[in-house]
Amino acid sequence: MLAGRGIFGAGGESMGVAQSSVVAVWFKGKELAFALGLNLSIARLGSVINAAVVPSLYESHGLSYALGLGCVLCAFSILCAFGIACIDKKSEDEEKQLQGSAEVARLDEESKFKLSDITNFSLSYWLLTGSCVLTYMSVFPYI
């Protein structure tokens, strides 16, 4: 169980980054801030509901029922992820058709990320990053 929670902790944050990038494509300006806040709020609300419901499901119906319901919800989540990927792909294709033969913007060599850019980050950036990694990976999965 502890190994599973560790994997959840490592993968959950990657999923959060992926969700944020999808939201950033679909929303702009004030809508983006609201969409990101709503996304995070619903994720946290799901954790609270899970902590409140699963113990009572376990006590009333047993472990297999509680785990089965979790598997069904995970399967539904995967189906939703495939659905949003299809919608996103269709939207990208339509956008390309609308642009026609317009030249696609490209990053110049100076704007591209290089691994050596990491040395330019300040100490406060590294302290904040370390704090987030330690908190999100070592505390939140075990709450």
C-alpha positions as CSV (number, residue, x, y, z in Angstrom):
1,M,0.0,0.0,0.0
2,L,2.8,2.4,0.9
3,A,4.5,1.7,-2.5
4,G,1.2,2.5,-4.3
5,R,0.8,5.7,-2.4
6,G,4.4,6.6,-3.3
7,I,3.7,6.0,-7.0
8,F,0.5,8.1,-6.7
9,G,2.5,10.9,-5.2
10,A,5.0,10.9,-8.0
11,G,2.4,10.5,-10.8
12,G,-0.2,12.8,-9.3
13,E,1.9,15.9,-9.7
14,S,2.8,15.0,-13.3
15,M,-0.9,14.6,-14.0
16,G,-1.6,18.0,-12.4
17,V,1.0,19.6,-14.8
18,A,-0.6,17.9,-17.8
19,Q,-4.1,19.1,-16.7
20,S,-2.8,22.6,-16.3
21,S,-1.3,22.6,-19.8
22,V,-4.6,21.4,-21.3
23,V,-6.5,24.0,-19.4
24,A,-4.1,26.7,-20.5
25,V,-4.7,25.9,-24.2
26,W,-8.5,26.1,-23.8
27,F,-8.8,29.3,-21.6
28,K,-7.3,32.8,-21.8
29,G,-7.0,35.8,-19.5
30,K,-9.3,35.8,-16.4
31,E,-11.0,32.6,-17.6
32,L,-7.6,30.9,-17.3
33,A,-7.2,31.8,-13.7
34,F,-10.7,30.7,-12.9
35,A,-10.3,27.4,-14.8
36,L,-7.0,26.6,-13.0
37,G,-8.5,27.4,-9.6
38,L,-11.6,25.4,-10.3
39,N,-9.5,22.5,-11.6
40,L,-7.4,22.5,-8.4
41,S,-10.4,22.9,-6.1
42,I,-12.2,20.0,-7.7
43,A,-9.1,17.8,-7.3
44,R,-8.8,18.7,-3.6
45,L,-12.6,18.2,-3.1
46,G,-12.2,14.7,-4.6
47,S,-9.6,14.0,-2.0
48,V,-11.8,15.2,0.8
49,I,-14.8,13.2,-0.5
50,N,-12.6,10.1,-0.9
51,A,-11.3,10.4,2.7
52,A,-14.9,10.8,4.0
53,V,-16.6,8.1,1.9
54,V,-14.2,5.2,1.5
55,P,-13.9,4.3,5.2
56,S,-17.7,4.1,5.6
57,L,-17.9,2.0,2.3
58,Y,-15.3,-0.3,3.7
59,E,-17.2,-0.7,7.0
60,S,-20.6,-1.2,5.4
61,H,-19.8,-3.3,2.3
62,G,-16.2,-4.6,2.7
63,L,-12.9,-4.0,1.1
64,S,-13.6,-5.5,-2.3
65,Y,-16.6,-3.1,-2.8
66,A,-14.6,0.0,-1.8
67,L,-11.7,-1.1,-4.1
68,G,-14.1,-2.0,-6.9
69,L,-15.8,1.4,-6.8
70,G,-12.3,3.0,-6.9
71,C,-11.5,1.0,-10.0
72,V,-14.7,2.0,-11.7
73,L,-14.0,5.7,-11.0
74,C,-10.5,5.3,-12.3
75,A,-11.8,3.6,-15.5
76,F,-14.3,6.5,-16.0
77,S,-11.4,8.9,-15.5
78,I,-9.4,7.2,-18.2
79,L,-12.3,7.3,-20.6
80,C,-12.7,11.0,-19.9
81,A,-9.0,11.5,-20.6
82,F,-9.3,9.8,-23.9
83,G,-12.4,11.9,-24.7
84,I,-10.6,15.2,-24.0
85,A,-7.6,14.0,-26.0
86,C,-9.9,13.4,-29.0
87,I,-11.7,16.7,-28.6
88,D,-8.3,18.5,-28.2
89,K,-6.9,16.8,-31.3
90,K,-10.0,17.7,-33.4
91,S,-9.7,21.3,-32.2
92,E,-6.1,21.4,-33.3
93,D,-6.9,20.0,-36.7
94,E,-9.7,22.5,-37.2
95,E,-7.3,25.3,-36.1
96,K,-4.7,24.2,-38.6
97,Q,-7.3,24.2,-41.4
98,L,-8.4,27.7,-40.5
99,Q,-4.8,28.9,-40.6
100,G,-4.4,27.4,-44.1
101,S,-0.9,27.9,-45.3
102,A,0.0,30.5,-42.7
103,E,3.6,30.2,-41.5
104,V,3.8,28.5,-38.1
105,A,5.6,30.5,-35.5
106,R,9.0,29.0,-34.5
107,L,11.2,29.7,-31.6
108,D,14.6,31.2,-32.4
109,E,17.7,29.5,-31.0
110,E,18.0,32.0,-28.1
111,S,14.4,31.3,-26.8
112,K,14.8,27.5,-26.8
113,F,15.4,25.8,-23.4
114,K,18.9,24.4,-22.8
115,L,19.8,22.2,-19.9
116,S,22.5,24.7,-19.0
117,D,19.7,27.3,-18.3
118,I,19.2,25.6,-15.0
119,T,22.3,27.2,-13.6
120,N,20.7,30.6,-14.1
121,F,17.8,29.9,-11.6
122,S,18.0,31.7,-8.3
123,L,18.4,30.1,-4.9
124,S,14.8,31.2,-4.0
125,Y,13.5,29.2,-7.0
126,W,15.3,26.1,-5.9
127,L,14.1,26.4,-2.3
128,L,10.5,26.9,-3.4
129,T,10.8,24.0,-5.9
130,G,12.3,21.7,-3.2
131,S,9.6,22.7,-0.8
132,C,6.8,21.9,-3.3
133,V,8.4,18.6,-4.2
134,L,8.8,17.5,-0.6
135,T,5.3,18.6,0.4
136,Y,3.4,17.3,-2.6
137,M,5.3,13.9,-2.9
138,S,5.8,13.1,0.8
139,V,2.8,14.6,2.6
140,F,-0.2,14.8,0.4
141,P,-0.3,11.2,-0.8
142,Y,-0.4,10.0,2.8
143,I,-3.1,12.3,4.1
